[in-house]
Amino acid sequence: MEPLRNGGKNSQKPPDDDPSEIFLPSPAGRKMEKNNLPCRTITIVVIVVTILAALLALTIGLLVWHFHLRTESRVKKVISGSMTISNQRFSDSYEDSNSRQFKELALRVSEQMKGIYSHSPVLSKYYVKSSVQAFSESSDNNVIAYYLSEFSVPVAQSSAVDKAINSPEEAVGPKQGRMRLSLGRKPGSILVIDKMMSGAVDARLVNATSRRHYKNAHHSHMGELGTIESPGFPNFHYPPNVYVEWQLRADPAHRIRLEFTALHLEKDCNNDFIKIYDSLVPTEKQVIAEKCGYYTPNEQLIYLSSGNVMLVTLVTNREKNFPGFRATYSQVPVKSQECGGKLTGMNGTFTSPGFPSRYPPQIQCVWDIEVPAGKHVKVKFSKFSLHEPQQNSHHCTKDYLEINNNRMCGEKSTSTVHSSRTNQITVKFYSDMSYVDQGFSAEFEAFEPNDPCPGKFQCDNDVCVNPKLKCDGYDDCGDMSDEKNCVCEEFHVKCRNGFCKPKFWHCDGVNDCGDNTDEENCGHCKAGEVACRNGRCVPEYKKCDGHNDCGDGTDESECPKSVVLRCSEYTYKCKNNTCISKQNPQCDGEQDCEDGSDEADCECGTRPYKSSRIVGGEESSEGEWPWQVSLHMKGQGHVCGASVISNLWLVTAAHCVQDTEKLMYSQPGQWEAYLGLLTQGKASTSTVQKSVKQIISHPEYNPKTYDNDIALMELDSPVNFNQNIWPICLPAASHEFSAGQAVWITGWGTTREDGSLASVLQKAEVRIINDTVCNQLMNDEITPRMICAGVLAGGVDACQGDSGGPMSSVDPDSGRLFLAGVVSWGDGCGRKNRPGVYTRVTKYRSWIQEESGV
């Protein structure tokens, strides 16, 4: 502003006769002539200069003001922590935040926090307040206080405060053993502080405090099982824009055990998430886990605290709300989770504490293993998962397992083996204060030094496998050593890297060789070209250029933006009759059709509330496959499977409803449908039994070839969806299920060929087999209306009793499951090189809609 003030000071009022005299004084002894044009020009110049000076001053002023404003602009930062008050005995009243005792002690602690932060030259300047969130009881009956401290920090000082927060000396003052601070003159007002810990609070939680905030507190007691669940669960999705806390306590010398029986949140943790803490306040130094997305109960999300407290938090944003979660909590004695010790004998097993639940934070275990003299010992892992954020599996500094000074962390295969050159081996396990995982399960075994694998092939990693598995094309060792130095036969694909793979894996859409040898020369397109679904080839550089070069949209189907195309069998048709190039746009969470029809009717395939016999499968959990139906023939029990596609309609196989000489399977009155069933003969409160109103078998079903093997069943009345009953998504006619893609098969069929039915619903993961390869393996009996899936090594397949059940495919983007196939037929069950054959549902999308309206 100084240039403007100077200009004003020198600009005096001009005389009335001649304004030019002010700017151009006459030289001595010479008369100046009046000339209007030069005067006006000079006047304009002066005005322009004055304006420029004013603009310059204004710019400088704005910069100064902006810098000053930025310096003064502040952000909210929060520290959380805990402290043990060693001269205060715990009282049950301290668990009630509304009690007089709680409020009095909380006030004293808050006042003391102000004194503590006065020791920090950085934090003291920006300190606002402290508040006690909870108290708990320590092992020696002292009080542990959990607090939050708020700071208002200038933006320019933000990094300095972050550094101070992360430095214990800065955050809580210099360490001098116990702190004794008198707060007033009242007797007993002195608090003696021990074991003080502090750390920053997740910024997402700090920002979430402006949302609707709910707090809950629970104390677990021995022999009791409590439940916590998200607001509205299980009848409604959790509400938007909320922050909920559950404080869980146990008795001294006990841990909190938290088990999620259902977990389904938005998959982006930046939006909706659960965080679990080994504390009663959300401190990042003591995060046990962060979860979002969907989990099945089979994944066993079980967590243990290191002490007798735990905090569970739920944060949601305004959009995309999901069913939420349910969890049970209980207390277990600390001694029950003890680990380590001396292990002797020829063999034995040991696990991380709490396995298969997550191990607790702050655990150290040492196992000293000794086998008889003259033998050596090896340790083999059937499970190994020690993940922690920001930890490299090659540099294990957080959670790790150490065997003879060799540290391991991350994920290891089930074939991981460690051997000792003596009859002794030492195993150490360590977990730090934050983030836990499932841990490990291991067995030790003594072996003869000169014959480590009697009667078997010894892999390079010391795993022992059946010698018949050598050079069969499969990695049975886990390190490919059983597939090295093999001589390829005529029925093999010879890979450039020296491996031999079964010839029928050639061009199956999966890189089995590892160097892509088996996927070369699979079509007529040249290198640098894109193979279109309609058989054409186009240059690769034309992919995703916004033009339909293939003619069927293949080159534009996996691009960020869809192209509007002429409708064909390869395109997705919107309800406004326009067709788009994007592959599988249906219910993927993004609106691709202008009318939004690709995202309409998407309440399906989500396994809403819960996070055949299948040969080689495993038991499912309740609610894991809520569209699975058990079809009972009256007087016979379970006969076939089916899938829920709406509250009235089921999809099954046509061969399930064909009459025989003795039984009229085509008659609706002979059938009973059980929805929401897990174990045959054991209905839960969510299980529903329905009669069948009508059966519609496909008119072109061929009982000799099993072509068009699909049928619809209409229930006698609508079913109410619940946590165990939910429809699976029907794929659009253009939906692509590519070769090599993993899919799930489920059912109560026989557990082996000519075996007995399973009582508990079974599940197994298989992969889709290339049509050409499958046709070769199945003697040219595969039609375009069939799709093959299996594990060609054998051992995993659908079988008798699984017919009509679903082959479910998970969409990788949305997480929704689509009905890719209906269990139809196969050559035996689980045989090598004999995949299962399924009815391809995409071929019947129009027929299903015409008959059922779904």
ZAMARGU-4260 file (C-alpha; in steps of 0.2 Angstrom, whole numbers, plus 5000, padded with zeros to 4 digits):
<rodrens>
0) 5000/5000/5000 | 5015/5012/5002 | 5016/5017/4983 | 4998/5022/4984 | 5001/5033/4999
5) 5016/5041/4991 | 5006/5045/4975 | 4993/5053/4985 | 5005/5064/4995 | 5012/5072/4979
10) 4996/5075/4970 | 4991/5092/4975 | 4975/5101/4969 | 4980/5110/4953 | 4976/5129/4950
15) 4961/5134/4940 | 4970/5143/4926 | 4982/5130/4918 | 4983/5112/4924 | 4998/5109/4913
20) 5009/5120/4925 | 5008/5107/4938 | 5017/5094/4928 | 5027/5104/4916 | 5035/5119/4925
25) 5042/5132/4913 | 5061/5134/4912 | 5068/5150/4918 | 5068/5165/4906 | 5057/5155/4893
30) 5039/5156/4890 | 5029/5140/4887 | 5017/5138/4874 | 5000/5130/4877 | 4998/5114/4868
35) 4983/5103/4872 | 4988/5087/4864 | 5005/5085/4873 | 4997/5089/4889 | 4983/5076/4887
40) 4996/5063/4882 | 5007/5066/4897 | 4992/5066/4908 | 4987/5049/4902 | 5005/5042/4904
45) 5004/5048/4922 | 4987/5040/4925 | 4993/5023/4918 | 5009/5024/4929 | 4998/5027/4944
50) 4986/5013/4940 | 5001/5001/4937 | 5008/5006/4953 | 4992/5003/4962 | 4990/4986/4954
55) 5008/4981/4959 | 5004/4987/4977 | 4988/4977/4977 | 4996/4961/4971 | 5010/4962/4984
60) 4996/4965/4997 | 4987/4950/4991 | 5002/4939/4992 | 5006/4945/5009 | 4988/4943/5015
65) 4987/4926/5007 | 5004/4920/5015 | 4997/4927/5032 | 4981/4918/5030 | 4989/4902/5025
70) 5000/4904/5040 | 4985/4907/5051 | 4974/4893/5043 | 4973/4879/5055 | 4969/4860/5055
75) 4963/4849/5068 | 4975/4836/5075 | 4971/4823/5088 | 4982/4812/5099 | 4975/4797/5107
80) 4983/4787/5121 | 4983/4778/5138 | 4991/4779/5155 | 4991/4769/5170 | 4986/4778/5186
85) 4996/4768/5199 | 4989/4776/5215 | 4971/4774/5210 | 4961/4758/5213 | 4949/4753/5200
90) 4930/4754/5204 | 4916/4747/5193 | 4908/4764/5193 | 4923/4770/5182 | 4915/4760/5167
95) 4900/4771/5167 | 4904/4787/5159 | 4889/4795/5167 | 4894/4791/5185 | 4900/4804/5197
100) 4916/4794/5200 | 4920/4794/5181 | 4917/4812/5179 | 4928/4817/5194 | 4943/4806/5189
105) 4941/4811/5171 | 4942/4829/5175 | 4958/4827/5185 | 4966/4817/5171 | 4961/4830/5159
110) 4969/4844/5170 | 4985/4834/5171 | 4986/4831/5152 | 4988/4850/5150 | 5003/4850/5162
115) 5011/4836/5153 | 5009/4844/5136 | 5017/4860/5143 | 5034/4851/5143 | 5033/4850/5124
120) 5038/4867/5116 | 5029/4862/5100 | 5013/4855/5106 | 5010/4867/5120 | 5007/4881/5108
125) 4993/4873/5099 | 4985/4863/5113 | 4966/4864/5114 | 4959/4851/5126 | 4960/4833/5132
130) 4945/4822/5136 | 4945/4805/5144 | 4936/4792/5134 | 4936/4777/5145 | 4944/4768/5160
135) 4948/4750/5162 | 4956/4739/5176 | 4974/4734/5175 | 4981/4717/5180 | 4985/4724/5197
140) 4969/4733/5200 | 4975/4750/5195 | 4966/4761/5183 | 4970/4763/5165 | 4964/4780/5157
145) 4961/4782/5139 | 4961/4799/5132 | 4960/4810/5117 | 4970/4827/5115 | 4965/4840/5102
150) 4977/4853/5094 | 4973/4867/5083 | 4988/4868/5071 | 4993/4881/5058 | 4995/4873/5041
155) 5013/4879/5040 | 5017/4870/5057 | 5008/4854/5052 | 5023/4843/5049 | 5032/4849/5064
160) 5017/4844/5075 | 5016/4827/5066 | 5034/4824/5071 | 5031/4829/5089 | 5016/4818/5090
165) 5026/4803/5083 | 5040/4806/5096 | 5035/4800/5113 | 5046/4812/5122 | 5038/4827/5113
170) 5020/4821/5115 | 5020/4817/5133 | 5035/4827/5140 | 5052/4820/5146 | 5053/4803/5153
175) 5057/4803/5172 | 5050/4787/5178 | 5034/4789/5187 | 5026/4807/5186 | 5019/4814/5202
180) 5009/4830/5198 | 4998/4839/5211 | 4983/4846/5204 | 4977/4858/5218 | 4978/4857/5237
185) 4965/4844/5240 | 4972/4828/5249 | 4973/4814/5237 | 4973/4825/5221 | 4990/4818/5216
190) 4990/4806/5202 | 5005/4795/5199 | 5006/4790/5181 | 5015/4775/5174 | 5016/4767/5156
195) 5010/4781/5146 | 5008/4778/5127 | 5001/4790/5114 | 5000/4791/5095 | 4991/4800/5081
200) 4972/4796/5077 | 4968/4791/5059 | 4963/4807/5050 | 4947/4798/5043 | 4941/4796/5061
205) 4945/4814/5066 | 4935/4820/5051 | 4921/4808/5055 | 4918/4816/5072 | 4907/4828/5063
210) 4895/4814/5058 | 4882/4806/5069 | 4892/4798/5083 | 4887/4783/5093 | 4896/4775/5108
215) 4893/4758/5115 | 4901/4750/5130 | 4901/4731/5134 | 4909/4721/5148 | 4911/4702/5144
220) 4910/4689/5158 | 4916/4672/5158 | 4905/4659/5150 | 4894/4673/5141 | 4894/4677/5123
225) 4889/4695/5118 | 4884/4702/5101 | 4888/4719/5092 | 4881/4723/5075 | 4880/4738/5064
230) 4865/4749/5065 | 4850/4742/5057 | 4858/4724/5054 | 4851/4712/5048 | 4835/4720/5042
235) 4842/4736/5035 | 4858/4742/5027 | 4869/4753/5039 | 4865/4771/5039 | 4875/4784/5029
240) 4887/4796/5037 | 4889/4788/5054 | 4904/4785/5066 | 4900/4771/5079 | 4912/4765/5093
245) 4910/4749/5103 | 4921/4748/5119 | 4924/4730/5124 | 4931/4725/5141 | 4935/4709/5149
250) 4940/4704/5167 | 4959/4706/5172 | 4970/4692/5166 | 4958/4689/5151 | 4958/4693/5133
255) 4944/4699/5122 | 4939/4687/5108 | 4930/4695/5094 | 4923/4684/5080 | 4914/4691/5064
260) 4899/4680/5059 | 4894/4692/5045 | 4904/4706/5036 | 4898/4715/5021 | 4904/4733/5018
265) 4908/4743/5003 | 4924/4737/4996 | 4933/4754/4996 | 4940/4756/5013 | 4942/4775/5010
270) 4923/4776/5011 | 4916/4763/5023 | 4927/4753/5035 | 4929/4744/5051 | 4944/4747/5062
275) 4949/4736/5078 | 4961/4743/5091 | 4970/4734/5105 | 4965/4749/5116 | 4949/4759/5121
280) 4954/4774/5110 | 4958/4774/5091 | 4977/4775/5092 | 4986/4770/5076 | 5000/4762/5086
285) 4988/4749/5092 | 4977/4744/5076 | 4973/4726/5076 | 4965/4726/5059 | 4956/4737/5046
290) 4942/4728/5036 | 4930/4733/5022 | 4922/4723/5008 | 4914/4706/5009 | 4920/4691/5019
295) 4913/4673/5021 | 4912/4665/5038 | 4924/4652/5032 | 4938/4665/5032 | 4937/4665/5051
300) 4939/4683/5055 | 4943/4680/5074 | 4953/4693/5084 | 4961/4692/5101 | 4967/4707/5111
305) 4984/4708/5120 | 4975/4714/5136 | 4958/4715/5143 | 4951/4729/5131 | 4947/4731/5113
310) 4939/4745/5103 | 4928/4742/5087 | 4924/4757/5076 | 4913/4759/5060 | 4914/4774/5049
315) 4902/4776/5034 | 4901/4789/5021 | 4885/4796/5012 | 4885/4784/4997 | 4883/4765/4993
320) 4878/4758/5010 | 4879/4739/5013 | 4871/4726/5025 | 4885/4729/5038 | 4892/4717/5051
325) 4888/4706/5066 | 4901/4700/5078 | 4901/4690/5094 | 4913/4694/5109 | 4918/4684/5124
330) 4933/4683/5135 | 4947/4670/5136 | 4960/4668/5149 | 4977/4674/5145 | 4985/4658/5150
335) 4975/4649/5136 | 4985/4658/5123 | 5002/4654/5130 | 5014/4647/5117 | 5031/4640/5115
340) 5040/4627/5125 | 5050/4611/5123 | 5044/4599/5109 | 5051/4581/5108 | 5047/4565/5100
345) 5047/4558/5082 | 5034/4571/5076 | 5021/4584/5083 | 5012/4600/5079 | 5012/4618/5085
350) 5003/4634/5080 | 5003/4652/5082 | 4993/4658/5098 | 4974/4656/5094 | 4976/4648/5077
355) 4965/4648/5066 | 4959/4664/5073 | 4971/4679/5072 | 4985/4679/5084 | 4986/4693/5097
360) 4997/4708/5096 | 5013/4709/5107 | 5016/4690/5108 | 5033/4681/5109 | 5035/4662/5108
365) 5050/4651/5107 | 5049/4632/5103 | 5064/4621/5106 | 5061/4605/5096 | 5072/4590/5098
370) 5070/4573/5090 | 5080/4557/5094 | 5098/4557/5092 | 5105/4552/5075 | 5090/4559/5066
375) 5087/4576/5058 | 5072/4587/5060 | 5061/4596/5048 | 5047/4608/5050 | 5033/4609/5037
380) 5019/4622/5036 | 5001/4619/5032 | 4997/4637/5034 | 5008/4653/5035 | 5001/4670/5034
385) 5010/4684/5043 | 5005/4700/5033 | 5007/4717/5040 | 5005/4734/5030 | 5021/4742/5024
390) 5032/4726/5028 | 5042/4718/5014 | 5042/4699/5015 | 5061/4700/5012 | 5064/4711/5026
395) 5054/4706/5041 | 5054/4718/5055 | 5036/4718/5062 | 5028/4701/5064 | 5039/4686/5059
400) 5044/4668/5062 | 5062/4664/5064 | 5069/4646/5061 | 5087/4644/5065 | 5090/4663/5063
405) 5081/4663/5046 | 5066/4676/5047 | 5050/4673/5037 | 5034/4684/5035 | 5021/4687/5022
410) 5012/4672/5014 | 5021/4656/5011 | 5015/4640/5002 | 5009/4625/5010 | 5024/4616/5004
415) 5036/4627/5014 | 5049/4616/5023 | 5064/4620/5034 | 5076/4606/5039 | 5090/4605/5051
420) 5107/4596/5050 | 5105/4590/5068 | 5092/4583/5079 | 5087/4600/5085 | 5079/4616/5079
425) 5073/4632/5086 | 5057/4641/5081 | 5053/4659/5087 | 5037/4669/5084 | 5035/4688/5087
430) 5021/4700/5084 | 5022/4719/5087 | 5009/4731/5094 | 4999/4733/5078 | 4990/4723/5064
435) 4989/4704/5066 | 4986/4690/5054 | 4980/4672/5054 | 4998/4665/5059 | 5003/4648/5055
440) 5001/4629/5058 | 5016/4618/5057 | 5022/4600/5061 | 5039/4594/5064 | 5045/4577/5059
445) 5061/4567/5062 | 5069/4559/5047 | 5084/4548/5042 | 5099/4559/5036 | 5103/4547/5022
450) 5084/4544/5016 | 5074/4560/5019 | 5059/4554/5008 | 5058/4535/5009 | 5048/4529/4994
455) 5045/4546/4988 | 5053/4559/4977 | 5062/4573/4986 | 5059/4590/4980 | 5072/4604/4981
460) 5063/4612/4995 | 5063/4595/5005 | 5045/4592/5002 | 5041/4573/4998 | 5029/4569/4984
465) 5023/4553/4976 | 5035/4548/4962 | 5021/4546/4950 | 5018/4565/4950 | 5035/4568/4943
470) 5034/4576/4925 | 5015/4575/4925 | 5014/4594/4920 | 5008/4599/4938 | 5019/4608/4951
475) 5016/4596/4965 | 5032/4601/4975 | 5028/4620/4975 | 5045/4625/4968 | 5043/4616/4951
480) 5057/4604/4955 | 5047/4589/4951 | 5044/4596/4933 | 5063/4599/4930 | 5074/4588/4918
485) 5059/4580/4910 | 5058/4573/4893 | 5043/4579/4884 | 5032/4566/4875 | 5020/4568/4860
490) 5006/4571/4871 | 5015/4586/4879 | 5017/4604/4874 | 5036/4608/4875 | 5038/4625/4883
495) 5053/4635/4879 | 5058/4636/4897 | 5061/4617/4897 | 5044/4612/4905 | 5032/4599/4898
500) 5014/4603/4899 | 4998/4592/4894 | 4994/4595/4876 | 4976/4599/4880 | 4981/4614/4889
505) 4987/4622/4873 | 4976/4637/4869 | 4965/4636/4884 | 4967/4654/4889 | 4979/4651/4903
510) 4998/4653/4903 | 5002/4636/4910 | 5020/4636/4904 | 5025/4652/4912 | 5033/4659/4896
515) 5016/4658/4886 | 5022/4645/4874 | 5006/4635/4877 | 4996/4650/4872 | 5005/4654/4855
520) 4999/4650/4838 | 4981/4649/4844 | 4972/4658/4831 | 4974/4666/4814 | 4979/4683/4820
525) 4997/4689/4818 | 5008/4696/4831 | 5002/4714/4835 | 4984/4711/4831 | 4969/4709/4842
530) 4958/4694/4839 | 4939/4699/4838 | 4925/4688/4845 | 4918/4687/4827 | 4934/4680/4820
535) 4942/4696/4813 | 4959/4703/4817 | 4963/4721/4819 | 4979/4730/4823 | 4983/4731/4841
540) 4985/4750/4841 | 4967/4752/4836 | 4962/4745/4853 | 4953/4758/4864 | 4954/4771/4850
545) 4935/4775/4852 | 4931/4766/4835 | 4923/4749/4833 | 4936/4742/4822 | 4931/4724/4825
550) 4913/4727/4821 | 4908/4717/4837 | 4915/4730/4849 | 4929/4718/4855 | 4943/4731/4853
555) 4933/4743/4863 | 4926/4731/4876 | 4939/4733/4890 | 4941/4752/4889 | 4937/4766/4901
560) 4923/4772/4890 | 4910/4762/4881 | 4906/4765/4862 | 4888/4764/4856 | 4887/4750/4843
565) 4875/4741/4832 | 4867/4728/4842 | 4874/4710/4840 | 4876/4694/4850 | 4892/4702/4857
570) 4885/4718/4864 | 4875/4723/4879 | 4858/4730/4875 | 4851/4744/4886 | 4833/4745/4889
575) 4832/4760/4877 | 4838/4748/4864 | 4855/4755/4862 | 4870/4743/4863 | 4887/4747/4871
580) 4904/4739/4868 | 4909/4737/4887 | 4911/4719/4891 | 4900/4713/4906 | 4893/4731/4911
585) 4879/4723/4921 | 4878/4728/4939 | 4897/4733/4940 | 4893/4749/4950 | 4896/4760/4935
590) 4882/4767/4924 | 4886/4763/4906 | 4869/4765/4898 | 4862/4782/4896 | 4846/4776/4904
595) 4855/4768/4918 | 4847/4751/4914 | 4864/4741/4916 | 4863/4746/4935 | 4844/4742/4937
600) 4838/4727/4946 | 4855/4723/4954 | 4849/4717/4971 | 4856/4700/4968 | 4872/4690/4970
605) 4879/4699/4985 | 4877/4686/4999 | 4869/4700/5009 | 4872/4697/5027 | 4886/4683/5028
610) 4902/4686/5025 | 4888/4596/4973 | 4894/4584/4984 | 4906/4592/4977 | 4921/4580/4975
615) 4936/4587/4983 | 4927/4602/4990 | 4925/4608/5008 | 4910/4613/5019 | 4901/4629/5017
620) 4895/4641/5030 | 4878/4647/5034 | 4872/4661/5022 | 4888/4659/5011 | 4878/4653/4996
625) 4860/4661/4999 | 4854/4656/4981 | 4857/4638/4983 | 4841/4627/4984 | 4839/4609/4989
630) 4825/4600/4979 | 4817/4586/4988 | 4806/4573/4980 | 4793/4568/4992 | 4798/4552/5000
635) 4815/4552/4993 | 4824/4567/5001 | 4837/4578/4992 | 4837/4574/4973 | 4844/4590/4964
640) 4850/4607/4967 | 4843/4624/4960 | 4846/4642/4961 | 4835/4657/4967 | 4833/4670/4954
645) 4818/4679/4961 | 4806/4678/4976 | 4795/4666/4965 | 4807/4657/4953 | 4821/4644/4953
650) 4833/4638/4939 | 4837/4620/4939 | 4842/4606/4926 | 4829/4599/4914 | 4836/4581/4917
655) 4830/4583/4935 | 4812/4585/4931 | 4810/4571/4918 | 4798/4557/4921 | 4804/4539/4924
660) 4795/4523/4923 | 4792/4523/4942 | 4792/4542/4947 | 4784/4557/4939 | 4797/4570/4942
665) 4788/4582/4930 | 4774/4584/4942 | 4775/4600/4953 | 4766/4592/4967 | 4780/4579/4970
670) 4793/4592/4974 | 4798/4602/4990 | 4810/4616/4989 | 4821/4620/5004 | 4829/4638/5003
675) 4842/4644/5015 | 4847/4627/5020 | 4865/4622/5026 | 4864/4605/5033 | 4851/4592/5027
680) 4839/4587/5040 | 4843/4603/5051 | 4833/4618/5046 | 4838/4634/5054 | 4827/4649/5058
685) 4830/4656/5041 | 4826/4640/5031 | 4810/4641/5021 | 4801/4626/5014 | 4791/4629/4998
690) 4779/4619/4987 | 4781/4620/4968 | 4767/4628/4958 | 4773/4624/4940 | 4788/4617/4931
695) 4794/4623/4914 | 4807/4612/4906 | 4816/4619/4890 | 4805/4613/4875 | 4821/4608/4866
700) 4829/4598/4880 | 4838/4582/4872 | 4839/4568/4885 | 4852/4559/4875 | 4865/4573/4873
705) 4859/4584/4888 | 4858/4599/4876 | 4847/4613/4883 | 4847/4605/4900 | 4838/4619/4909
710) 4821/4621/4918 | 4812/4634/4928 | 4802/4631/4944 | 4789/4643/4951 | 4785/4642/4969
715) 4768/4642/4976 | 4770/4659/4985 | 4784/4672/4986 | 4798/4670/4998 | 4804/4684/5009
720) 4823/4686/5007 | 4833/4685/5023 | 4852/4683/5028 | 4851/4665/5020 | 4840/4667/5005
725) 4845/4679/4991 | 4844/4679/4972 | 4859/4676/4961 | 4862/4688/4947 | 4857/4682/4929
730) 4870/4686/4916 | 4865/4696/4901 | 4866/4686/4884 | 4883/4695/4880 | 4891/4691/4897
735) 4908/4684/4894 | 4915/4670/4905 | 4932/4667/4899 | 4943/4652/4899 | 4954/4651/4914
740) 4942/4661/4925 | 4939/4654/4942 | 4921/4649/4947 | 4912/4640/4962 | 4901/4625/4961
745) 4890/4620/4976 | 4879/4606/4981 | 4874/4591/4992 | 4879/4578/4980 | 4890/4563/4983
750) 4907/4566/4989 | 4915/4553/4977 | 4909/4543/4962 | 4896/4530/4968 | 4898/4538/4985
755) 4885/4544/4997 | 4877/4562/4998 | 4884/4575/5009 | 4875/4582/5024 | 4883/4599/5024
760) 4883/4610/5008 | 4899/4608/4999 | 4909/4621/4989 | 4924/4619/4977 | 4933/4631/4966
765) 4936/4626/4948 | 4941/4635/4932 | 4932/4637/4915 | 4940/4626/4902 | 4942/4632/4884
770) 4928/4625/4873 | 4939/4618/4860 | 4950/4609/4873 | 4934/4603/4882 | 4927/4596/4866
775) 4943/4586/4863 | 4943/4579/4880 | 4924/4575/4880 | 4923/4566/4863 | 4916/4580/4853
780) 4900/4580/4864 | 4900/4598/4869 | 4888/4610/4861 | 4888/4629/4860 | 4875/4629/4874
785) 4887/4620/4886 | 4901/4627/4896 | 4915/4616/4904 | 4924/4619/4921 | 4935/4608/4932
790) 4952/4604/4938 | 4960/4594/4924 | 4972/4586/4937 | 4956/4577/4944 | 4949/4576/4961
795) 4937/4591/4961 | 4921/4590/4952 | 4902/4590/4954 | 4894/4573/4955 | 4877/4564/4957
800) 4865/4575/4967 | 4873/4591/4962 | 4863/4592/4946 | 4853/4608/4944 | 4864/4618/4956
805) 4873/4634/4952 | 4890/4637/4945 | 4893/4654/4952 | 4905/4667/4945 | 4912/4682/4955
810) 4913/4698/4945 | 4930/4705/4950 | 4924/4723/4949 | 4907/4723/4959 | 4910/4707/4969
815) 4893/4701/4963 | 4890/4683/4959 | 4882/4678/4942 | 4874/4661/4937 | 4887/4656/4924
820) 4881/4638/4923 | 4869/4624/4929 | 4876/4608/4934 | 4872/4596/4920 | 4883/4581/4916
825) 4900/4573/4916 | 4910/4558/4913 | 4911/4551/4931 | 4916/4562/4945 | 4933/4571/4948
830) 4942/4560/4935 | 4958/4567/4928 | 4956/4576/4911 | 4937/4575/4913 | 4929/4592/4917
835) 4911/4594/4922 | 4899/4600/4909 | 4886/4614/4913 | 4872/4622/4904 | 4878/4639/4898
840) 4865/4651/4906 | 4869/4666/4894 | 4861/4656/4880 | 4844/4656/4889 | 4843/4674/4895
845) 4828/4678/4884 | 4819/4661/4887 | 4820/4664/4906 | 4813/4681/4904 | 4799/4676/4893
850) 4794/4662/4904 | 4796/4670/4921 | 4797/4688/4918 | 4814/4689/4928
</rodrens>
